[in-house]
């Protein structure tokens, strides 16, 4: 999709600096994907805050290690 947007030069310069993209388009794509990923993490954190993860009553780290060691590599 082609989009025209008016953005401040200093913002674009900062985006290019941190994203290390080859050009403005790639830099913006990297920045937007990172922002979306961060939003998904925040959403997941809120979900876990509302409903914390619970271990089964029979959970054992030793059992998990044993299973992981048996998996084919």
C-alpha positions as a Markdown table, in Angstrom:
| # | Residue | x | y | z |
|---|---|---|---|---|
| 1 | Unk | 0.0 | 0.0 | 0.0 |
| 2 | Unk | 1.3 | 3.4 | -0.8 |
| 3 | Unk | 0.8 | 6.1 | 1.8 |
| 4 | Unk | 1.7 | 9.7 | 2.0 |
| 5 | Unk | 2.4 | 11.0 | 5.5 |
| 6 | Unk | 3.8 | 14.2 | 6.9 |
| 7 | Unk | 6.3 | 13.3 | 9.6 |
| 8 | Unk | 8.9 | 15.5 | 11.3 |
| 9 | Unk | 12.5 | 15.1 | 9.9 |
| 10 | Unk | 13.9 | 14.5 | 13.4 |
| 11 | Unk | 11.5 | 11.6 | 13.9 |
| 12 | Unk | 12.4 | 10.0 | 10.6 |
| 13 | Unk | 16.1 | 10.5 | 11.4 |
| 14 | Unk | 15.7 | 8.7 | 14.7 |
| 15 | Unk | 13.7 | 5.9 | 13.1 |
| 16 | Unk | 16.4 | 5.4 | 10.5 |
| 17 | Unk | 19.1 | 5.5 | 13.2 |
| 18 | Unk | 17.6 | 2.9 | 15.5 |
| 19 | Unk | 16.0 | 0.6 | 12.8 |
| 20 | Unk | 19.2 | 0.4 | 10.6 |
| 21 | Unk | 16.9 | 0.1 | 7.6 |
| 22 | Unk | 18.3 | 0.6 | 4.1 |
| 23 | Unk | 15.9 | 3.4 | 3.3 |
| 24 | Unk | 12.9 | 5.2 | 4.9 |
| 25 | Unk | 10.4 | 2.6 | 3.8 |
| 26 | Unk | 12.3 | -0.3 | 5.3 |
| 27 | Unk | 13.1 | 1.7 | 8.4 |
| 28 | Unk | 9.4 | 2.5 | 8.9 |
| 29 | Unk | 8.4 | -1.1 | 8.3 |
| 30 | Unk | 10.9 | -2.3 | 10.9 |
| 31 | Unk | 9.8 | 0.3 | 13.4 |
| 32 | Unk | 6.1 | -0.5 | 12.9 |
| 33 | Unk | 6.6 | -4.2 | 13.2 |
| 34 | Unk | 8.6 | -3.7 | 16.4 |
| 35 | Unk | 5.9 | -1.4 | 17.8 |
| 36 | Unk | 3.2 | -4.0 | 17.0 |
| 37 | Unk | 5.3 | -6.8 | 18.7 |
| 38 | Unk | 5.6 | -4.6 | 21.8 |
| 39 | Unk | 1.9 | -4.0 | 21.9 |
| 40 | Unk | 1.2 | -7.7 | 21.7 |
| 41 | Unk | 3.6 | -8.3 | 24.6 |
| 42 | Unk | 1.9 | -5.6 | 26.6 |
| 43 | Unk | -1.5 | -7.2 | 25.9 |
| 44 | Unk | -0.2 | -10.6 | 26.9 |
| 45 | Unk | 1.2 | -9.2 | 30.1 |
| 46 | Unk | -2.2 | -7.7 | 31.0 |
| 47 | Unk | -3.9 | -11.0 | 30.2 |
| 48 | Unk | -1.5 | -12.8 | 32.5 |
| 49 | Unk | -2.0 | -10.2 | 35.2 |
| 50 | Unk | -5.7 | -10.8 | 35.1 |
| 51 | Unk | -5.4 | -14.6 | 34.9 |
| 52 | Unk | -1.9 | -15.7 | 36.2 |
| 53 | Unk | -0.5 | -18.9 | 34.9 |
| 54 | Unk | -1.0 | -21.9 | 37.2 |
| 55 | Unk | 1.0 | -25.1 | 37.4 |
| 56 | Unk | -0.7 | -28.4 | 37.7 |
| 57 | Unk | -0.7 | -29.9 | 41.1 |
| 58 | Unk | 1.5 | -32.8 | 39.9 |
| 59 | Unk | 4.0 | -30.4 | 38.2 |
| 60 | Unk | 7.6 | -31.2 | 38.7 |
| 61 | Unk | 10.6 | -29.5 | 37.0 |
| 62 | Unk | 12.4 | -32.9 | 37.2 |
| 63 | Unk | 9.6 | -34.5 | 35.1 |
| 64 | Unk | 9.8 | -31.7 | 32.5 |
| 65 | Unk | 13.6 | -32.1 | 32.3 |
| 66 | Unk | 13.2 | -35.9 | 31.9 |
| 67 | Unk | 10.7 | -35.4 | 29.1 |
| 68 | Unk | 12.8 | -32.8 | 27.3 |
| 69 | Unk | 15.8 | -35.1 | 27.4 |
| 70 | Unk | 13.8 | -37.9 | 25.8 |
| 71 | Unk | 12.7 | -35.8 | 22.8 |
| 72 | Unk | 14.5 | -36.5 | 19.5 |
| 73 | Unk | 17.0 | -33.9 | 18.4 |
